[in-house]
């Protein structure tokens, strides 16, 4: 993410992939950076001066030149070394325990195999009779106890509802629709 002269790093390495880490400054996000950097100092990843720097005002100090960009690069390097020495699961556990803004970057396979999503019975196999098979689809984004979200039917195939949309909803004539269809436009 680029803001002024600062290109903020938002992805950091982990032992087994990547994490998203909010290492930013100012009154809204700097408080999380303060907690993180103090923890890194306590754990010996950086000196006390770095751990107790004014991380809330750090962005303004970079913008004004009071802090050189090399100091941001140094701090970012410390954080990268720390995250690279932990797995995504360890970093997520720390985020939950300490209130750090870490989130694992997951692969499609990790999402599909997620114990949380499995326990929610999130993925559903839906039949496509016209294709002679079923496909796995994501389920409802939430589970409501009083009014559960239910599938009414499978997702449409490409172009399956073109006639309803173009003719019934947009007012195209059957002749116009047939002409566009014959030309391969729709």
N, C-alpha and C positions, 0 to 999 in steps of 0.2 A: 504494500500500500504506500503510495507516495503522497506526502503532505509537505509542501514547501520543498526545502532542500533535503528533508528526511525521507528516506525510503525505509518504511517500517517493515521489519520481518514479522510475519504472522504464522509461518510454519517453521517448526524446529524439529531436528532429528530425534528419534528415539531408537533404542536398541533394535526394535522390531518394526520400524516404519517411521511415521511422522505424527506430530501432534500440532494442533492449533494452539497457540499461546498468545494471549493478549499482553504484550509487553509495551504498553503505551503510557502516556503521561497526562497531566491535567487533573482537574478536580473529580471528573467522573471515573476515569480509569486508572489514574495514578495511584489511588489507594490500594489497588490490587498489586501494582508493581512494588509499592512500598512493602507490603506483606511478603511478597516473593523474594525481594532482594534481602530483606532482613533475615529470612529463613536461610537463604544461600550463605549469608555471612555466618550465621549460627552453625551451619553445617560445614564450614571451612572452605566453601567454594570461592569466596572472595573476602577481601579485607573489610574491616568494620567501616572504614570511610565510604567504600562503595556500597556496602549494605545499608548505610544510613544516609546516603545522599538524598537531596530533596528531589525525589522522583516525581512528585506532583508538579513541581515547577521546572522539571528537566527539559520538557519540550520548548518552553519559552526561553530557557537558557541556551538551548541549541540554536533557536531561531535568532537570538540576539548576538550570538557568538561568544557569550560568556562561558559556554561549554563547547569544546571542539567536537566535531563529528567523530573524531577518533575515539572519544570517550564513549559515545554510543556504541561504536563498533566493538570496543573492548568489553563493555557490559553485555552486549549481544553474544559475544564469543564465550563469556563465562556461562551465560544461560544455555547456549548451545552445548557446551561441554557437559553441563549438568543434565540436560534432557537426554543427551545421547548415551548417558550412562545408566538410564532407566528404561524399562519397557513401557509401552503405552498403558498397560493395566496399572503398573506402579504409579505412573504420573497421574492417571485418572483418580486413583485412590488418594493420592496427595491432594489433588484438586478438591475432592469431596471433603477430606479431613481439614485442610488448611484454608479453603476458600480461594485457591488460585484459579485463574481463568485458563485452564487446560482442557482440551477435548481431543480424544484420539481421532486421527484421520483413518477411517476404516475403508477397507477394500469391499467390493461387492460380495466376495466370498464371506468376509467377516460379518457383513450385515445379514446375509442369508443364514449364517450359522449362529447368529446372536442368541445367547441363552434367554435374554430378556424378551426378544421378539418371539422366540419359540414358546416361552411360557405364556405369552399372550395369544398364541395361535394366530399370529399376525398374517402369515402368508397363506393364501388360499389357492387351491388348484381349481381352475374354471375350465369347463368343457367348451371346446370349439368343434361342435359336431360337423360343421362344413369342412373342417380340416382333418377330422378323424382323430383328434388328440386333445389333451388338456395342457394348459400352461399355468405356471405359477405366477400369481399376481400379489402385490401388496394389499393388505387388508385395510380396514378402517384405521384412521389415524388416532382415534381414541376409542375406549370402551365405555359406553354409558350404561349404567345399570338399569335406568328407567326407560330409556328409549335407544336401544342399540342400533348402530348403523348396520344395514344389511345390503348385500349385493342384490340388485334386481335382475341383472343380466351381465353377460360378458361385455368387455369393451368392444366397440364397433371395429370392423375391418376398415382399411383405408378405402374411402369412397362409398362405403356401404349406405350411408344416408344422404348421398348427394342429391338425389331427386327430391327428397323431402325438404332439404335446406334450400336448394336453388329454386324449385318450383313453388312449393307450399309456403315457405317463409319469405323468400326474396321476390316472388312473383314472376319468375322466368317462365316462358311458355314451354310446353312439351317439345315443340319444334326447335326452339332455340337450344334447349337442353340436349336434345338428340344430336343437333349439329355440333355442339361443343364436345359431346361425348365421342362422336364419330371422328373428330379431328384429334382426339387424344388429349384435349385440354383438361377435361374433367373425367 
